[in-house]
Structure formats: structure tokens, C-alpha cells
Amino acid sequence: MAYSLGIDLGTTFSAAATARDGRTEIVSLGEHATTIPTVVAFDADGAVLVGDAADRRSLTEPTRTARAFRRRLGDPAPIVVAGTAHEGGSLLAHILKAIVATVTEKSGGPPDAIALTHPASDGADRVGILEEAARDAGIGDVTLVTEPEAAAIHHAEQDEVPAGAVIGVYDFGGGTFEATILRRIDDGFERLGQAEAIERFGGIDFDDALFTSVMAQVEIAGVAVDRDDPATLAAMARLREECRRAKEALSSHAETAIHVVLPGFESALPLTREDFEGLIRPRIAETIEALRRAAGGTGLGFDQLDWILLCGGSSQIPLVAEMVREATGRPITVDADSKESMALGAAFVAERRRLAAAADADERDRAAEAAEAAAVAAAGAGTILAIEDAAAIDAAAGAGAGSDAAGVAAGAAAAGATTVGAEDGPPTHAVAAVAASTAAAGGAAPPAGATRVPTTATGAADRRRLITLVAAVAAVALALVLAAGASGMLSGAPSSSPPASVATAATPSVTGSLAPSPSQTPVATATPVASPTAIPSPTATPAGRQARITGIAITNDRYIVDYEVFGYQPALPGVHVHFFFDTVSVADAGIPGKGPWFLYAGPVPFTGYKVSDRPAAASRMCILVANPDHSIVPDTGNCFALP
């Protein structure tokens, strides 16, 4: 049975849904959940692991695992996994291939149409990479739909959304944030203005903040952490997962604990919702400002939005809905199926496109049949048509779509044609008859010679059978010609006029109230590359808070950065430091979306950057003191040459 597939490729999790017989439903991809982690791992023998298997492998062999690569599409710096460089698109192709294989197995066959989601802020370069990933995965052409449109379509499926309603879509996922304004139209949604995105910011950054805070507490306890030890790296990977689970637990509980198991240290560190909210509140405020900019870019204020739709996994954090409602004053709808709604919306879009394509194919088939019948009838007037000549059939089909076959035949016969030759000569194809048939249908005549008959010899018996067939068809065609002439005489119209019943076939339209109208391709917004800005090194006894990098080495594709702070102890939440490359200006080193920059309050050395994270033009790594709200303090750090 024909069906369509929608896939939401998230930074942290991916989901899939199918649509058939007017119903959409989620496909269970994971071992214990409907979604799978967007994680790829490589075995020592080169085998590729995807999803749950790759996620498990990351706990024991983190250097062989790639995650969060969805938000690095288009990044010129390669993603190094197990010593091999990869591009984000090639890693994404592994996820796509695995998802389609799973759905195909569960559904008993491959999908007939596929739609993929992508951020509305993606430019043409990222969209092209996504399309290339689909081709690399072997799934051919796909329909692309923006994430906010897919979420809105699914929401409209559940609740009636009146035409003209204006919705603010606040999409806060695991690795990205963007705000988009949509308006309901008859056949879907249209985007107003441009999406406002915060590059490389999502729920995993909250996980990192918790992880950094925990590691700072471990250091305060006097535990030395050997970051070159494989066992320690594996323990730290498990600790990151503990931080993620603790974050999710706080969405439904007031307090939880993070279980820390490191070589030489084991403890359960308490974490309250209040502590966590204090850590993330400044970043949520930044997302609300992005929503304000998205609305302002359309000339609308918050008071002109009908409501705000919160989607994406991080929108489940209670503080998010609380702050958005307070800032906008608008009704809030939190998507209950945050990890699945976009896949369901994409499946709806794919199904609509499949039905439209099927309707087009049916119309083309009917037109081809009518044209073939007209061509055979025309042959009865004295023309032999080579049925095996595909070019002639296609030309006749294109000209006769939606036309009256009898009228086409009469027009062709009235135009005159080349007659069948003697028995000892091969029959010739009469181009004039095809031209007359085309003209009668209101189309253009094919070029001369486009419908030439093969020159193979025809046996006498075959020619006799052919002549007999032509004679029979000719009688029918003659009757049609006489009928057309009689009709013209009775109506007072000249008998040589083309039939009035010939009409151009209209392109079929498939009804569906929720399909989005195609939106214009978003313009890629490039991260500005500023000239390196000199940052003065602090004196040996600085006044106030200072930080400086004292050395940088490379171990296992990771920068090992020794640094010192003066006048304070870094903490999150609290005063901390920002690391960044010198391709980022000092002014941008604390602004979301202006990076990359890395907030940190952990132990020495700093190991947050891989060598593969280094921008091509970077020559130094820099450090600055940052306030609790992540605004940086100028003249408080230095830059150090990269090895």
C-alpha cells in the first residue's frame, strides 16, 4: 500500500512518521523509544553504528562517536571521529539511511514520497547539503519543509486554526533555537519576515553548563582529573549523560541529584530546579529577544500575535513557558509531542505531494490514451502510424491532452495524408497527419522527421494484414469525418473548422487544508568574521578580576589549554570565563550567535575545543572574564598562539 514518510532530523534526537489513508502516525525507531539519538559511531573495523547502538558506544569510546553534527552543516572545519575527518552532511546521511531502512522494514516496502524538516533560518548552502545527504543515503529526491511549518501543520491537525491567524513559533530544540512568525492561509501557512536564529544554542548547552558546574565542584573537592586517561574520558561521557537526565527530571520534579562517578571520586550532588533556573534564565531571556526581533521584522508587536506555539524538546522546561508568557502577554501552547510533531507534520506534507503527483500521472495517462486513439483513427484516413515510435506517441499525447479524440481524428483525416504504398514498398509515416492531429488539438506540430519509421523490410503477409487493418480503421475514420462535416453543416459552420470541443487540460490540484505554501528560500546569514583584536595580558598582580592563557598543546585532536585566573574563583552561575578564537571580535565574544565562543568555569586545563573546531583563519585562542549574564569584561584576558 502506498504511503509517505516524514523525517525530523534533530540535533539530539530524530523521529519519523508515516501518512496513508488520511492518517499520520509515528514510527518507533528506537529500542525503547519512538525516537533515536542523532549519534553516529565508527567501530575499529570501519562498521557504522547509528542511534541507540552508537549512543551506547559513546559511553565507552567517546572519541569514536559523533553527535550534535546537525548544527555544523556547512561548517568548513571537519568533524574528526576516530582520527578520520567527516563532514556534517555525510554523518547525517548515515542517520537518514538507517531511518528509511527501519521504516521500510516495518511498513513492508519503501515509501513513495519523503519530506525532511530543516530550520527556517537555513540558507541555500545548508539546504543543498541536506539534499546531498539524502542522495548519499540513496533515497533520491525529497520534499523539504521548515521545522516551524511542520510543527504548525501538526498543531492545526489537532486544533482548528482559522485563516488569517498569526502564530509565533518558538522552536527551542536540543541544538538550535529559532523564532518564526507564520500566518494561516487557505492551504497551509506562510512565513512572515525572516526567522531569527541563535546559532549553535540549544538544550545541550544547558547540559554543558551543568557538566561544567559539576566538574568545578569536583575540582574544589581536591580531585585530580586526568583528561588523557581513557577510563576518565569514558566516565566523563557518562557524567554528561547524567547531567542531561537531571535536566529533564527537573521539568517534572523540584529537585534531583547528579550521580558523579570518576576515578578517585564518587558522589551524588543535589540539584534543585531553582538552582538550574538561575543558571539558564539569562539564556532564555536571549531567546525571547529573538522572538521579539522576529515579530518586529514583520512590523508586528507581541499584542498582534494570536498565540505562541512552543515546540522542541527544550521548550518542555517549565521556566521557558513561564518567561515567554510573561514577556509576550499572549496565550501559550506547549507542543505535547515536541520530539514527534515535526515528523508528523512532514509526513502530512509528503502525503499531499504524493497525492498531487499521482493525480498528475493519472491525467497524463488519460491524455496519452486519448492521443493514441486519435493517432490510430488518423491512420485510418490513409496514414500508417508506427506505434513503436515513442517520440510520435509523446508528441501526440502532449498535443491531445484533454481533447476530444473524435475531433482530433477528424482534423487529422481532413488535413490529408500520405497513402500506403505498393505491396513491394515499405509503408511510410505521414508527418502531415500527425501535424494535423496536433493542430486540431491546439498544440504545435512536431518537427519534420521526428517520427520516422524504422527502415526494416516488411513481409508481404504482414503488409497485407496491415492494409486490411488500415482499411477497417479507415472506415471508422471516414464515418467520423463525415459526422464532423455533417455536424458543421447542420450548425452552419464551415466544415474545415477545428472542433469546438478541444480544450487545454488543467493542472490538477489536490485539496488539503493543512499543506504549507512554498516559502521563499531563506537568505543565508553568515557569521561575521572580525579582525583579531589584541587583548592585553594581565600583569603579575592584576587589579580586579583577570584571566590569561599560559600554554596550549594538542592531544588526541583536542586543544589542552592551561590558564590562570586572578582575583576570583570562576563559577556557574557566577563570574566565569569565555574562550574563543581570534576570528571572533571582543565585542562578539559574549553575544549568542556571534561565535563560536565557549563559556567555562571548570578545572585547568580547558579542553572544550577540538582542533577540528578551529576556524581556518584563526591563529590564536583567547580568554576573557565574563559576567553571570555572559556579557564579557574587556581588557581582562589575553590571546595565545595556536600550535
N, C-alpha and C positions, 0 to 999 in steps of 0.2 A: 504494500500500500504506500502510495506517495506520501512523503512528509517533508517538513522543513526543519532546519536546525538553527538555533540562535546560540551564540557563544559570547560570554562576557569574560574577557581576558583581564583579570585584575592583577595588581602589583603583588598582592599576597595570596589571594585565592582566585580560582577560576571556576565558572559554572556553565552549565549547558541546559537548554530546554528545547523541546520539540513542539511542533504545531501540526495538527492533522484533524480533519473533520470538524473544524471550527473550535478545537480545544487546544490549549497550550499546557504543557506540564514539564516539570523539572526532571532531568535525567540524573540519577545518582551516579556520580563519578568516583567518589572516594570509597575507601574501605569501611569507614564508619560515619561518613557524612555525604551530603549531596555534592559538596564542592571538593576540589583538590587543591593542595598548596601549589602556588606557581613557583615551583622549585625544580631544578634540573641538576642531576649529579652524574659524574662520569666514573665508572669503575677503572681499575688499573688496566684491564684488558680492552678498554675503549667502549664498553657497553654503556648505554644511556639509560638512566633511571629518571622517572618523571613522577611528580605528585607525591603521594604518601611515602613511596619507597625512597624517593630522593630526600624527603624531609627527614626520614629516619637516619639515612646515611649521613646527613649533615651533623647529627649529634655525635658521631664518632670520627668522621673525616670532613670537617668543615672546609678544608682547603680544596676538596673535590666537588664542592657544591656551589651552585649559583642561585641567588634569589634576588628579588627586587630589581631584576633587569628590565622589567616592563617600563619603568620610568627612565631608562637610559637609552631608549630608542633614539637614534640619530647622534648619540654621543661619539665623537671621533676616537676617544680613548677606548681601547679594547677592554673586554672583561676577561681577566685571566683566571682560569679554573684549572687546577692540577697542572700548572705550568704551560697551558695552551691558551692562546688568545681566541676569544669568541666575540661576535657582535650580538647586540641585544636581539636583533631580528632572527638570527639563526637559533638562538636559545628559545625564542618564542615559537619558532616552527616546530620544535620538539613537543611543546605543550599542545599546540593545535593538532598535530598528527595523532597524539595519544588520545585526545578528547574525541576526535572524529572516529577513531578506531573503536573506542568504547561504545559510543552511541550506535555505530554501525552494527556492532555485535549484539547489543541489547534490542535493536529495532529490526533485526533480520535483514538489513540491507543498508546501503549508503543513502544519505539524504539527497533530495532532489534540488534543494536550494539551501544556502548557508548565509547567515548575516553575522557580522562581527561588530562588537562595540568598540569605540575608541573615544578618548577625551575630546570634548568640543574644541578645546584650545589647540589640538594638534594641527600643525601646519602641513603643507603638501609633502614635505620631506618625510615626516613620520607616517603619514598616511601611505606613502609609497612603500616605506619599509614594511608596514603591516601587510600590504597587498603582496609584496615579495615573499614575506614569511608564509602567507597562505599558499603561494605557488610552490615554495620549497617543501611545504607539508603535503603536497600532492592533492590539494582539494580544489584547485582551479579558481575560477572567478567567484568572488564573494560580494555580497552587498554590505556596505559599511554604514553604520548608524551611530550617531553620537550617543554617549552614555546618558546625558540628561534627557534626550528624546526617548531613548529606550525606557528609562525609568518612568517618564511621564506617560508613555503609552500604556505601560503595565498598570500604572495608577488609574488611568482613565478606564481601563478594563474593569477595575474593581468598583469604581465610583463614577457617577455621571459627572462629566466636566463640560459645562456649557461653552458654546462657541464664543470666542472673544475673551475668555478668561485668561488672565495674565498670571503666570506662576514663576516664582523664583525657585530655581533648583539649586540646592546647597549640597554638593556632592563631595563628601569627605570620606575618602577610601583609605586603604592601608598604605598607599604610597603617593597619592596625589590628592590635591584639592582644587576644585574649580567651581565657580558660581556662574549660572547661566539664567537668562530670562527667556521664557517661552510664552507664546500666545497660542491658544486653541483655535484652530481653523477647522473647516468642514471635514477635511480628510486627514487630520493629524495635528501636528504642532509646527510652528515656525519659530526660529530663533530671532530674538530682537537684540541687535547690537552684537558685541563680541563677548566671548567668555572671558572671565577673569580667573587666572590660574595662579597658584603658588607652586612653583616648580619644586619637585622632589620634597614634598612635605605631606605627611600622612600619619596614620596610626603607628607605623614602625618607628617614626621619630619619637613618639611618646615611649615606645618600648626602649629605645636607645637612651632616653633621658632617665628612665628607671634603672636601666642597667648601669649607667654611669654613676648614679647616686649610690647604688648598692656597692659598686667597686670602690667608691670613695670611703664607704663605711668599713669595707674590708681592710683598706689601707690604714685607716685610723686605728683599727684593731691590731696593727703591727704585723700583718701577714704579708710576706713577700710573695708576689705573684710572678712566676716565671712564664712569660708570654711566648717563649720559644719551645716550651715543653709541649709535645703533642697531647699528653694527658690533660694538661692545664687548658689548652685550646679547646679540647672536647668538653671539659667541664664548663668553660665559659659559654660555649654554644648552648649547653643545656640551661645555663643560667638565663640566657636571653629568652629562651622559650618560657621559663618560669616567670619572667617579667611580663611577657605577653599575656600569659594566663591570669596573672594577678590583675593586670589592667582590665581584662574582660570580666573578671569576677567582681570588680568594683562597680560595674554597671548595674548589678543587682544586689550587692551587699555593701554595707557601710565600712567594712574592714576585711582584710585578708592578710596573708603572710607570704613572703617570698622565701622559698627554701634555697639556701645557698650551700652548695657542696663543692668546695675547691680543695686542692691538695693543701693540707695543713689548716683548713678552716671549714667548719660546718655549723650552720645556724639557720634559724627561721626568723627573718626580720619582719616585724609587723609593718603594715602599710594601711593607712586609713584613706577613705575617699576624700576627706578634707585635705590630707597631705598631697594626694595625687592631683586634686583640682587646683591647689595652689601652684603646682608645678606646671600645669598645662594652660591655665587661664590666659596668660599673655598670648599664647599662640592661637587660641580660639578667637580672641579679640581680633587678631590679624585676618582670620577667615571671614569674620563679619564685615570688616572693612572691604575685603574683596567683593563680597556680596553687594555692599553699598556702591562700589565702583561699577559693578555690572549693571545695576539698576540705573545709576546716574548716566551711564553711557547710552542708555536708550531714552534719556530725558524723563525718566520716571523716578519718583520717590518711593520709599517703602510703603507709604499710605496708598499708593496706586496699584500695589500688588494684591491679588485676591487671596493668595496664601503662599506659604513657603513649604516646599517639599524637601525633606531631609532624607538623603539616601547615602549609601556607602557604609561600610562597617563601622567607621569611627563616629558616625552620626548617632550610634546607639549609646554613646557616653551621655549620661543624663545632663551633665553640665552644658553640653552643646545645645540641646533643645532649650534649656533654661536661658542661656545667654542670647540665642537667636531670637527667641520670643520677646525677651526684654528689650533688645536693641531695635527690633523692627516693629513691634506692636501688631504684628499680623498673626493670623491663625497658623499653627504649625502642624504639619502632617509628617510623622516619622514613618518611613517605609518599614513595615514589619518584616519584609523579606529582603533585607538590604543586600545580601550576598547573591540573591537569586532574581530579583525583579528585573535587572537589566538583561539577563539572559532570556527571561520570558518575553520582554518587550522586543528583543531582537528576533526571537522566534516568530512573533506576530508579523514583523516586517518581512522576514524571509518568506513566510507563507503567502503574504499578499503579493510579493513579487513572483512567486512560483505560479500562483493562480493567474496572474496577468500574463505571464509568458505562455501558460497553457492555452489561454483564450486566444492569444495571438497565433499560436501554432495551429489551432483548430480553424481559425479564419483563413490562414494561409493554405491549409489543406483543402478547404472548400473552394477557394479561389483556383487552386491548381486543378482540381477535378473539373470545375466548370470550364477552365481554359482547355483542358484536354478534350472534353466532349465537344467544345466548339471547334477545335482543330480537326477532329475526326469528321465532324459534319462538313467542315470546309473541304476536306479531302474528297467528299462525295460529289462535289461540284466539278471535279476534274483534277484535283490536286492529290498527290501522294505525299503523305507526311511521314517522315522517318521517326517513329515513336521512340526509338532508342537514342535519338538526338536530344540530349538533355538541355542543350542551350536553347533549342526551339521551344521545348516544353516550358522552361523557365520564363522565356520571353512572353509566351502566350499567357502563362499564369499571372505574370505581373501586370499585363495589359488588361486581362479579363477579370480581375478581382472584383467580385460583387456585381458583375454584369449579367445580362440576360443571354444565356447560351444560344438560344434560337436567333436572337438579334445578331450576335457575333457571327454565327454561321451564315445567316442571310447576307450580311455585309460582305463576308469573305467571298461567297459564291457570286454575288452581284459584281464584285470587282474583277472577276475573270481570273483564270489560272492556266498554268501550263498543263497540257493534257498528257495522258500516258502515251509513251512511245510505242513503237512496234515491238512485237514479241522478242525479237532478237536484240533489242537495245535496252539498257538498264533504265528504270524509271528515274525521273529527275524530280527533285524537291522544288516546288513552286514558291519562291520567296515572295512573289506578289500576293499569293493567297494569305500567307502569314501576315504580311504588311496590311492587307485589307482587313483581316480579323482584328489586328491590333488597333488600326484606325477606328474601326467600328466600336471598339471598347473605350475609346477616348484616350488611348495611350500612344506612344511613339513607336514607329516601325523599327524593327531590328535592323542592324546594318547588313548590307548585301553580303552574302557568302557566310553569314553566321550560322546558317542551318544546313550546311552542305551534307548530302547523303554519302555514306561510305561507297567507294567505287568497286566493291566486290561484285563479281558476276552473279546474276540471279538465274536460277534454273528455269526452264520453260514451264515446268509444272508449277513452280512457285509463282511465276508471273501470271499463269492462268488463274490460280487461286486468288491472287491479288486483284486481278482485273475483275473477277467475279465479285469479290468483296466490295471493290470500289463501285461497281455497278449497283450493288444493293444499297450502299450508303448514298450513292448519287440520287437514287430515287427519293430517299428520305430528305436529302438536302434540297432537291428540286421542289418537293412539297413545301418545305419551309420557305424557300424563296418565293414561290407563288403565293403562299399565305401572307408573307410580308408585303408583297406587291398588292395583293387584294386588300389587305388592311389599309395600305396607304391610299389606294383608290377610293375606298369607301369613306375614308376620313377627309378626302380632298387634298392630302399631302402628296408631294412628288414621291414616286416610288423609289427614287435613288437616295432619299434622305436616310441618315442613320436612325436606328430605332430610338425612340424617345425614352425607353426604359433603362438605358445604360446609365449606371451611377457609379461614383467612386466609393470604394469600400471605406467605411470609417474605422479608425483605430479603436479597438475595443477598450473599454475602461472597466476596471473591476471595482465594485463598490466595497467600501470598508471605512468605517468612521474613524479608525484609530491610526491609519498609516501616516507617517510623517511626510510632509512635502520635502523634496530635496532642498537642502540649505546650501548656501554658497560655501565654497572651500575656505576654511579659516586661514587667515594670513599667519604665517609662522612668525613668532615673536622671538627673536634671537636674544640671548643673554648678552648684555653689553660687556665688552672686554675693555677694561680700563688700563691705562698705562700704569706700570708698577709705581707704587708710591712709597717713598722712603719712610721708614718708621724708626725713629731714634732709639738706640739701645739705652736701657736704663743704666744709671750709674751704680756703682757697687753698693751704695747706701741710698737708695732712692727715697724720695719723699712721697708718701702715699702708696697706693696700690700699683704694682708693676709686674710685668711678666716678660720672660725672654727665652728664646730657644738657644740652647748651648751646644747642640750637636745633632746630626741626622745621619743615620745609617740605613741600610736596606737588608732585610732578612725575609726570605720566602715571599718576595714580591710585595713586601709591606714596609713602609717607612717607620723606622724606630726613632722617635723624636724625644730627645732629652730636653727638659725645660725646667725653669725655676720661676717661682712667684715670690713677691716681696710685699710685706705689709698686710697680708690677709691669707685666709685659707679658702680655696675655691670650693663651692658647694652648689648643688642644685636641689631645691630652689635656692637662689642666693647669687652673690657675685661669683662669676666663673671666667673662663677664657674662651676665645674663639680662635681656631686655627683656620687658615685659608691660604690659597696660593696667590702669588703676586700679580696674577691676571685679574684679580678682584680688587677694586679700589677700597680704600679705608672706609669711605662713606657707605659702601655697599656691604661691608663685612658683617652686618647685623640685620640686613633687610631681607625678609623672606623672598625667595625667587631670584635673588641677585647673586647667588653663589657661584660655585659651591663654597660654603663655609661650614665649620663643624664646631658645635658647642661642646664644651668639655669641662669636667670638674673632677676627673679621675686621677689615678695614680700615675707616677712617672715610670716608664716612658709613655708618651702618647702614641698609639698605634692605629688610629682611626682611618688613616688613608693608605690605600694600596698604591703601588707605583702606577698601576693602570688608571687610577683616578686623576693623575696629573694632566692638566691641560697641555696641549702641545707647545704653547708659548710660555709656559711657566718656567722660571729659573730659580725661584726661591719659595720657601714656605714661611708664612708669617704668623705672629701671635699677637693678640690684643686682649686687654681686660674687658669684660662685658658685664653690664648691669643685670639684675634679675629679670628685666623685661627684654633682655638680649640686645639692647642698644649698646654699641661699643663706646669705649672711652679713648679718644685719640691720644697719641703720644704716650702710650703705656706699654709698648712692646717693641718687637724688632722683627726683622726678616733674616733668614738664614739660607745660604746657598744649598740647592738640592744636589745630592751626589749623582 
